[in-house]
Amino acid sequence: MRGGAMFQALLAVGLVLLVAPLASVAEGDSLAMADTSKVTCGSTIKLMHSATKARLHSHDISYGSGSGQQSVTGFPTENDANGYWTVKPAFGEKCAQGEVLKSGTVFRLQHVKTRKWLHSHNHQSPITQNQEVSCYGGEEESNAGDNWRLELSDAGGEWKRDQKVRIVHTVTNTFLHSHQHKFGRPISGQHEVCGSKSRDNNNFWSAAEGIYMPVRGSDEL
């Protein structure tokens, strides 16, 4: 190989060795800069009830009264595979992955394990006779009864992790609610989750464990 050709070959190899680590650093910087401090569309999260510390939970057990749909409860510990919910756009609407939920945003929550939607309607809850909260439908079955509206103390604010929020059922205008009342068998120790017309401290929830999609655009250098 002539001297000039050898020099060009060595130069090409050197550039590859130089660029590869720089690309890795740039990618790492991009990931480090990504903002995952807020609740966004596409995130899969657990919701913790502020007063009881129970996580919003569902399972393949139907209510024995009311609608007979899949029951929703508050699970007393964080170690619960049935406590994950994916944030999805409101029924009939679209929401880009990474779009931050703001006060007033209407959205749905899809139960990861059973693929049903957090739902409410005019049936009585089994323990307190408030409004029943259930899981309904599936991937291809949903309706406006699956829509919930975010309510923050700051009217123009964005939903941050660990922040206390209220979640309102849009059709019946009731708050997602829980309390110290617990079920007996077969779901002993789980808290009732229901809809309540009363605005009180048992309506507060916060986004806890989960996989948070980065805020849209926050990972761009």
Stockholm file with secondary structure:
# STOCKHOLM 1.0

chainA/1-221         MRGGAMFQALLAVGLVLLVAPLASVAEGDSLAMADTSKVTCGSTIKLMHSATKARLHSHDISYGSGSGQQSVTGFPTENDANGYWTVKPAFGEKCAQGEVLKSGTVFRLQHVKTRKWLHSHNHQSPITQNQEVSCYGGEEESNAGDNWRLELSDAGGEWKRDQKVRIVHTVTNTFLHSHQHKFGRPISGQHEVCGSKSRDNNNFWSAAEGIYMPVRGSDEL
#=GR chainA/1-221 SS CCHHHHHHHHHHHHHHHHHHHHHHHHHHHHHHHCCCSBCBTTCEEEEEETTTCCEEEEEEEECSSTTCCEEEEEESSSCCGGGCEEEEECTTCCCCTTCBCBTTCEEEEEETTTCCEEEEEEEECTTTCSEEEEEECBTTBCCGGGCEEEECSSTTCBCBTTCCBEEEETTTTEEEEEEEEECCTTSTTCEEEEEESSCSGGGCEEEEEEECCCCTTTTCC
#=GC SS_cons         CCHHHHHHHHHHHHHHHHHHHHHHHHHHHHHHHCCCSBCBTTCEEEEEETTTCCEEEEEEEECSSTTCCEEEEEESSSCCGGGCEEEEECTTCCCCTTCBCBTTCEEEEEETTTCCEEEEEEEECTTTCSEEEEEECBTTBCCGGGCEEEECSSTTCBCBTTCCBEEEETTTTEEEEEEEEECCTTSTTCEEEEEESSCSGGGCEEEEEEECCCCTTTTCC
//
